[in-house]
Amino acid sequence: MARSNRREAGRRRLAMRLPQVRKLIMAACDPLQLELFEAYQMAVEARDAVQRQRFNPNLVREYDETCFEIEQHVIRAIQEPAFAQRTR
């Protein structure tokens, strides 16, 4: 999947997962936020691939935790503009 496609897929997926900030996610254009969207999509794709293999539940759990952590970063980056400045 191309980088821009992955970003937009991550954006849409996060918008569904985080309805409380959906409008802000869909309007986001900050480069940090776009990178988070892409990272989220990549983590979800990796988790789903590992989950289909059904032989390493610990790795699936790790990817679930990674997805959750990215969700928390997205919420902070969307709600706190200063967060984006601090992490650059």
N, C-alpha and C positions, 0 to 999 in steps of 0.2 A: 504494500500500500504506500502511495506517495506521501511525503511529509505533510503537505497541505490537506490531503484527504484524511490522514490520521488525526491531524489537529481538529478538523471539523467533526470527525466521528467521535473523538474524545469530548468535544464541546457538547454535542447532542446527548451523549451518554451521561455526562455530568449534569446537564440540565434536567434529565429525567431523574437522576439520583438525588439531586439537591433542589427540590422545587422551591424552597424558601429563597434561593438566589437565582432562580432560572432566568429571569429577565436580565439580570446583570451579567450572567454567563453568556447569554446570547448576544449581548452588546459589547462584550469585552474585546479589546484590541491591543492591550498592553503585551509586549513581547514575552514577559515572564508568564503571564496568564496563558498565552498561546502555547508556550513550552510545557506548562503544566497539563494542558488539555492533551497534548501529544504524548506526554509521559504516561498519563492515565490510560489512554487508549493502548499504548504498548504494554502496560502492566496487565490490562484486562485480556488482551490477546494472548499474552504469555500464560496467564492463569488458566484461561480456557483451554489452551493446548495441553498444559500439564494435567488439567482435570480430565480431559478426554482419555489420557493415557492410563489413568486410574491406578497408578502404582506408587505415588508419592504424596499422600495426603498432607504431610508436613510442608512440602513445597507449595501446595495449593494454599495452605493456611498463610504461608509467608507472603504469597502474592495478594491474598485477601487483605492482609495487614498493610501491604504497600499501597493498595488501592485506597484503603481507608485513610492512610496518612496523606496521600495526594489530595483526597477530597477535603481534608482539613486545611491543607495548604491553599487550595482553591478558595475555600470559604474566607480565609484570612486575606488572601490577595484581592478578592472581590470586595470585601467589606471594609478593609483597612488599606487605603491607598499608600500609606506610609510603609506598610509591610513590604510592598514591591520595591520601594526605594532601599530599605534596609538589607534586602537579600541580594542586591546587585553587587 
